[in-house]
Amino acid sequence: MLTGKQKRHLRGLGHSLAPVITIGKGEISEALVKETDEALEHHELIKVKILESCLLDRHEAAEELASACGAEVAQVLGRTFLLFRRAQEPKLELPKAK
């Protein structure tokens, strides 16, 4: 579970990221989950874009994809959200939790 301080840190890092995953009218499929899983393993923090054609609510989509990949939602802003999952060999340094 991420603390507020850790989420703020991740939001700062995620600001300059380009979306790696796009959710369209196909919504959340096995292929999308697999692709997201691989992206999280490689990057740890990814930005996901939700297209207008997606019928899911943005918060629903974020939670569903995060739970399918074992990740945490760091931010939902407009039609994009940030997912974070620590890799086997961590690349990002998070502030310490109390």
CNS distance restraints for C-alpha pairs under 8 A (distance, minus, plus):
assign (resid   1 and name CA) (resid  72 and name CA) 7.46 0.50 0.50
assign (resid   2 and name CA) (resid   6 and name CA) 5.91 0.50 0.50
assign (resid   2 and name CA) (resid   7 and name CA) 6.31 0.50 0.50
assign (resid   2 and name CA) (resid  72 and name CA) 7.63 0.50 0.50
assign (resid   2 and name CA) (resid  74 and name CA) 7.89 0.50 0.50
assign (resid   3 and name CA) (resid   7 and name CA) 6.24 0.50 0.50
assign (resid   3 and name CA) (resid  97 and name CA) 6.61 0.50 0.50
assign (resid   4 and name CA) (resid   8 and name CA) 6.21 0.50 0.50
assign (resid   5 and name CA) (resid   9 and name CA) 6.28 0.50 0.50
assign (resid   5 and name CA) (resid  95 and name CA) 6.99 0.50 0.50
assign (resid   6 and name CA) (resid  10 and name CA) 6.21 0.50 0.50
assign (resid   6 and name CA) (resid  94 and name CA) 5.99 0.50 0.50
assign (resid   6 and name CA) (resid  95 and name CA) 5.76 0.50 0.50
assign (resid   6 and name CA) (resid  96 and name CA) 7.84 0.50 0.50
assign (resid   6 and name CA) (resid  97 and name CA) 7.82 0.50 0.50
assign (resid   7 and name CA) (resid  11 and name CA) 6.07 0.50 0.50
assign (resid   7 and name CA) (resid  74 and name CA) 5.33 0.50 0.50
assign (resid   7 and name CA) (resid  75 and name CA) 7.43 0.50 0.50
assign (resid   8 and name CA) (resid  12 and name CA) 6.31 0.50 0.50
assign (resid   9 and name CA) (resid  13 and name CA) 6.45 0.50 0.50
assign (resid   9 and name CA) (resid  94 and name CA) 7.24 0.50 0.50
assign (resid   9 and name CA) (resid  95 and name CA) 7.57 0.50 0.50
assign (resid  10 and name CA) (resid  14 and name CA) 5.94 0.50 0.50
assign (resid  10 and name CA) (resid  45 and name CA) 7.70 0.50 0.50
assign (resid  10 and name CA) (resid  74 and name CA) 6.66 0.50 0.50
assign (resid  10 and name CA) (resid  94 and name CA) 7.97 0.50 0.50
assign (resid  11 and name CA) (resid  15 and name CA) 6.12 0.50 0.50
assign (resid  11 and name CA) (resid  74 and name CA) 6.76 0.50 0.50
assign (resid  11 and name CA) (resid  75 and name CA) 6.62 0.50 0.50
assign (resid  11 and name CA) (resid  82 and name CA) 7.64 0.50 0.50
assign (resid  13 and name CA) (resid  17 and name CA) 7.61 0.50 0.50
assign (resid  14 and name CA) (resid  45 and name CA) 7.17 0.50 0.50
assign (resid  14 and name CA) (resid  46 and name CA) 7.32 0.50 0.50
assign (resid  14 and name CA) (resid  47 and name CA) 6.99 0.50 0.50
assign (resid  14 and name CA) (resid  82 and name CA) 6.95 0.50 0.50
assign (resid  17 and name CA) (resid  46 and name CA) 7.42 0.50 0.50
assign (resid  17 and name CA) (resid  47 and name CA) 6.56 0.50 0.50
assign (resid  18 and name CA) (resid  47 and name CA) 6.50 0.50 0.50
assign (resid  19 and name CA) (resid  46 and name CA) 7.05 0.50 0.50
assign (resid  19 and name CA) (resid  47 and name CA) 4.57 0.50 0.50
assign (resid  19 and name CA) (resid  48 and name CA) 5.15 0.50 0.50
assign (resid  19 and name CA) (resid  49 and name CA) 5.84 0.50 0.50
assign (resid  19 and name CA) (resid  80 and name CA) 7.96 0.50 0.50
assign (resid  20 and name CA) (resid  39 and name CA) 7.62 0.50 0.50
assign (resid  20 and name CA) (resid  46 and name CA) 6.45 0.50 0.50
assign (resid  20 and name CA) (resid  47 and name CA) 5.91 0.50 0.50
assign (resid  20 and name CA) (resid  48 and name CA) 6.07 0.50 0.50
assign (resid  20 and name CA) (resid  49 and name CA) 7.86 0.50 0.50
assign (resid  21 and name CA) (resid  35 and name CA) 7.85 0.50 0.50
assign (resid  21 and name CA) (resid  36 and name CA) 6.74 0.50 0.50
assign (resid  21 and name CA) (resid  46 and name CA) 7.97 0.50 0.50
assign (resid  21 and name CA) (resid  47 and name CA) 6.91 0.50 0.50
assign (resid  21 and name CA) (resid  48 and name CA) 4.81 0.50 0.50
assign (resid  21 and name CA) (resid  49 and name CA) 6.29 0.50 0.50
assign (resid  22 and name CA) (resid  48 and name CA) 5.79 0.50 0.50
assign (resid  22 and name CA) (resid  49 and name CA) 4.78 0.50 0.50
assign (resid  22 and name CA) (resid  50 and name CA) 5.85 0.50 0.50
assign (resid  22 and name CA) (resid  51 and name CA) 7.02 0.50 0.50
assign (resid  23 and name CA) (resid  27 and name CA) 5.64 0.50 0.50
assign (resid  23 and name CA) (resid  28 and name CA) 6.95 0.50 0.50
assign (resid  23 and name CA) (resid  32 and name CA) 7.97 0.50 0.50
assign (resid  23 and name CA) (resid  48 and name CA) 7.47 0.50 0.50
assign (resid  23 and name CA) (resid  49 and name CA) 6.24 0.50 0.50
assign (resid  23 and name CA) (resid  50 and name CA) 4.82 0.50 0.50
assign (resid  23 and name CA) (resid  51 and name CA) 6.02 0.50 0.50
assign (resid  23 and name CA) (resid  54 and name CA) 6.67 0.50 0.50
assign (resid  24 and name CA) (resid  50 and name CA) 6.39 0.50 0.50
assign (resid  24 and name CA) (resid  51 and name CA) 5.16 0.50 0.50
assign (resid  24 and name CA) (resid  52 and name CA) 7.36 0.50 0.50
assign (resid  24 and name CA) (resid  53 and name CA) 5.62 0.50 0.50
assign (resid  24 and name CA) (resid  54 and name CA) 4.86 0.50 0.50
assign (resid  25 and name CA) (resid  51 and name CA) 7.73 0.50 0.50
assign (resid  25 and name CA) (resid  53 and name CA) 4.96 0.50 0.50
assign (resid  25 and name CA) (resid  54 and name CA) 4.50 0.50 0.50
assign (resid  25 and name CA) (resid  55 and name CA) 6.86 0.50 0.50
assign (resid  26 and name CA) (resid  54 and name CA) 7.35 0.50 0.50
assign (resid  27 and name CA) (resid  54 and name CA) 5.97 0.50 0.50
assign (resid  27 and name CA) (resid  55 and name CA) 7.45 0.50 0.50
assign (resid  27 and name CA) (resid  56 and name CA) 7.35 0.50 0.50
assign (resid  28 and name CA) (resid  32 and name CA) 6.01 0.50 0.50
assign (resid  28 and name CA) (resid  33 and name CA) 6.90 0.50 0.50
assign (resid  28 and name CA) (resid  61 and name CA) 7.62 0.50 0.50
assign (resid  28 and name CA) (resid  64 and name CA) 7.98 0.50 0.50
assign (resid  28 and name CA) (resid  65 and name CA) 7.00 0.50 0.50
assign (resid  29 and name CA) (resid  33 and name CA) 6.29 0.50 0.50
assign (resid  30 and name CA) (resid  34 and name CA) 6.15 0.50 0.50
assign (resid  31 and name CA) (resid  35 and name CA) 6.15 0.50 0.50
assign (resid  32 and name CA) (resid  36 and name CA) 6.05 0.50 0.50
assign (resid  33 and name CA) (resid  37 and name CA) 6.00 0.50 0.50
assign (resid  33 and name CA) (resid  65 and name CA) 6.77 0.50 0.50
assign (resid  33 and name CA) (resid  68 and name CA) 6.67 0.50 0.50
assign (resid  33 and name CA) (resid  69 and name CA) 6.53 0.50 0.50
assign (resid  34 and name CA) (resid  38 and name CA) 6.30 0.50 0.50
assign (resid  35 and name CA) (resid  39 and name CA) 6.22 0.50 0.50
assign (resid  36 and name CA) (resid  40 and name CA) 6.08 0.50 0.50
assign (resid  36 and name CA) (resid  69 and name CA) 7.24 0.50 0.50
assign (resid  37 and name CA) (resid  41 and name CA) 6.23 0.50 0.50
assign (resid  37 and name CA) (resid  69 and name CA) 5.64 0.50 0.50
assign (resid  38 and name CA) (resid  42 and name CA) 6.30 0.50 0.50
assign (resid  39 and name CA) (resid  43 and name CA) 5.89 0.50 0.50
assign (resid  39 and name CA) (resid  44 and name CA) 7.48 0.50 0.50
assign (resid  39 and name CA) (resid  46 and name CA) 7.20 0.50 0.50
assign (resid  40 and name CA) (resid  44 and name CA) 4.59 0.50 0.50
assign (resid  40 and name CA) (resid  45 and name CA) 6.32 0.50 0.50
assign (resid  40 and name CA) (resid  46 and name CA) 6.55 0.50 0.50
assign (resid  40 and name CA) (resid  83 and name CA) 7.85 0.50 0.50
assign (resid  40 and name CA) (resid  84 and name CA) 7.04 0.50 0.50
assign (resid  40 and name CA) (resid  85 and name CA) 6.23 0.50 0.50
assign (resid  40 and name CA) (resid  87 and name CA) 7.46 0.50 0.50
assign (resid  41 and name CA) (resid  85 and name CA) 7.58 0.50 0.50
assign (resid  41 and name CA) (resid  86 and name CA) 7.77 0.50 0.50
assign (resid  41 and name CA) (resid  87 and name CA) 5.43 0.50 0.50
assign (resid  41 and name CA) (resid  88 and name CA) 7.76 0.50 0.50
assign (resid  42 and name CA) (resid  87 and name CA) 7.42 0.50 0.50
assign (resid  43 and name CA) (resid  87 and name CA) 7.99 0.50 0.50
assign (resid  43 and name CA) (resid  91 and name CA) 7.93 0.50 0.50
assign (resid  44 and name CA) (resid  83 and name CA) 7.98 0.50 0.50
assign (resid  44 and name CA) (resid  84 and name CA) 5.53 0.50 0.50
assign (resid  44 and name CA) (resid  85 and name CA) 5.20 0.50 0.50
assign (resid  44 and name CA) (resid  86 and name CA) 5.60 0.50 0.50
assign (resid  44 and name CA) (resid  87 and name CA) 5.92 0.50 0.50
assign (resid  44 and name CA) (resid  90 and name CA) 7.71 0.50 0.50
assign (resid  44 and name CA) (resid  91 and name CA) 7.41 0.50 0.50
assign (resid  44 and name CA) (resid  92 and name CA) 7.51 0.50 0.50
assign (resid  45 and name CA) (resid  82 and name CA) 6.84 0.50 0.50
assign (resid  45 and name CA) (resid  83 and name CA) 5.71 0.50 0.50
assign (resid  45 and name CA) (resid  84 and name CA) 4.54 0.50 0.50
assign (resid  45 and name CA) (resid  85 and name CA) 6.75 0.50 0.50
assign (resid  46 and name CA) (resid  82 and name CA) 5.66 0.50 0.50
assign (resid  46 and name CA) (resid  83 and name CA) 5.45 0.50 0.50
assign (resid  46 and name CA) (resid  84 and name CA) 6.68 0.50 0.50
assign (resid  47 and name CA) (resid  80 and name CA) 6.77 0.50 0.50
assign (resid  47 and name CA) (resid  81 and name CA) 5.73 0.50 0.50
assign (resid  47 and name CA) (resid  82 and name CA) 4.60 0.50 0.50
assign (resid  47 and name CA) (resid  83 and name CA) 6.51 0.50 0.50
assign (resid  48 and name CA) (resid  80 and name CA) 5.48 0.50 0.50
assign (resid  48 and name CA) (resid  81 and name CA) 5.35 0.50 0.50
assign (resid  48 and name CA) (resid  82 and name CA) 6.26 0.50 0.50
assign (resid  48 and name CA) (resid  83 and name CA) 7.58 0.50 0.50
assign (resid  49 and name CA) (resid  79 and name CA) 6.03 0.50 0.50
assign (resid  49 and name CA) (resid  80 and name CA) 4.47 0.50 0.50
assign (resid  49 and name CA) (resid  81 and name CA) 6.77 0.50 0.50
assign (resid  50 and name CA) (resid  54 and name CA) 6.63 0.50 0.50
assign (resid  50 and name CA) (resid  58 and name CA) 7.20 0.50 0.50
assign (resid  50 and name CA) (resid  79 and name CA) 5.22 0.50 0.50
assign (resid  50 and name CA) (resid  80 and name CA) 5.98 0.50 0.50
assign (resid  51 and name CA) (resid  79 and name CA) 7.26 0.50 0.50
assign (resid  56 and name CA) (resid  60 and name CA) 6.32 0.50 0.50
assign (resid  56 and name CA) (resid  61 and name CA) 5.87 0.50 0.50
assign (resid  57 and name CA) (resid  61 and name CA) 6.08 0.50 0.50
assign (resid  58 and name CA) (resid  62 and name CA) 6.16 0.50 0.50
assign (resid  58 and name CA) (resid  76 and name CA) 7.52 0.50 0.50
assign (resid  58 and name CA) (resid  78 and name CA) 7.98 0.50 0.50
assign (resid  58 and name CA) (resid  79 and name CA) 6.43 0.50 0.50
assign (resid  58 and name CA) (resid  80 and name CA) 7.84 0.50 0.50
assign (resid  59 and name CA) (resid  63 and name CA) 6.17 0.50 0.50
assign (resid  59 and name CA) (resid  76 and name CA) 6.97 0.50 0.50
assign (resid  60 and name CA) (resid  64 and name CA) 5.99 0.50 0.50
assign (resid  61 and name CA) (resid  65 and name CA) 6.05 0.50 0.50
assign (resid  62 and name CA) (resid  66 and name CA) 5.99 0.50 0.50
assign (resid  62 and name CA) (resid  73 and name CA) 6.66 0.50 0.50
assign (resid  62 and name CA) (resid  76 and name CA) 7.54 0.50 0.50
assign (resid  62 and name CA) (resid  81 and name CA) 6.74 0.50 0.50
assign (resid  62 and name CA) (resid  83 and name CA) 8.00 0.50 0.50
assign (resid  63 and name CA) (resid  67 and name CA) 6.05 0.50 0.50
assign (resid  63 and name CA) (resid  73 and name CA) 6.98 0.50 0.50
assign (resid  64 and name CA) (resid  68 and name CA) 6.17 0.50 0.50
assign (resid  65 and name CA) (resid  69 and name CA) 6.25 0.50 0.50
assign (resid  66 and name CA) (resid  70 and name CA) 5.83 0.50 0.50
assign (resid  66 and name CA) (resid  71 and name CA) 4.66 0.50 0.50
assign (resid  66 and name CA) (resid  72 and name CA) 5.61 0.50 0.50
assign (resid  66 and name CA) (resid  73 and name CA) 6.41 0.50 0.50
assign (resid  66 and name CA) (resid  83 and name CA) 6.77 0.50 0.50
assign (resid  67 and name CA) (resid  71 and name CA) 6.23 0.50 0.50
assign (resid  67 and name CA) (resid  72 and name CA) 7.58 0.50 0.50
assign (resid  70 and name CA) (resid  85 and name CA) 7.19 0.50 0.50
assign (resid  71 and name CA) (resid  83 and name CA) 6.27 0.50 0.50
assign (resid  71 and name CA) (resid  84 and name CA) 5.55 0.50 0.50
assign (resid  71 and name CA) (resid  85 and name CA) 4.73 0.50 0.50
assign (resid  72 and name CA) (resid  83 and name CA) 5.63 0.50 0.50
assign (resid  72 and name CA) (resid  84 and name CA) 5.30 0.50 0.50
assign (resid  72 and name CA) (resid  85 and name CA) 6.40 0.50 0.50
assign (resid  73 and name CA) (resid  81 and name CA) 7.27 0.50 0.50
assign (resid  73 and name CA) (resid  82 and name CA) 5.90 0.50 0.50
assign (resid  73 and name CA) (resid  83 and name CA) 4.75 0.50 0.50
assign (resid  73 and name CA) (resid  84 and name CA) 6.43 0.50 0.50
assign (resid  74 and name CA) (resid  81 and name CA) 7.46 0.50 0.50
assign (resid  74 and name CA) (resid  82 and name CA) 5.29 0.50 0.50
assign (resid  74 and name CA) (resid  83 and name CA) 5.74 0.50 0.50
assign (resid  74 and name CA) (resid  84 and name CA) 6.48 0.50 0.50
assign (resid  75 and name CA) (resid  81 and name CA) 5.36 0.50 0.50
assign (resid  75 and name CA) (resid  82 and name CA) 5.18 0.50 0.50
assign (resid  75 and name CA) (resid  83 and name CA) 7.54 0.50 0.50
assign (resid  76 and name CA) (resid  80 and name CA) 6.10 0.50 0.50
assign (resid  76 and name CA) (resid  81 and name CA) 4.27 0.50 0.50
assign (resid  76 and name CA) (resid  82 and name CA) 6.63 0.50 0.50
assign (resid  77 and name CA) (resid  81 and name CA) 5.91 0.50 0.50
assign (resid  86 and name CA) (resid  90 and name CA) 5.97 0.50 0.50
assign (resid  87 and name CA) (resid  91 and name CA) 7.51 0.50 0.50
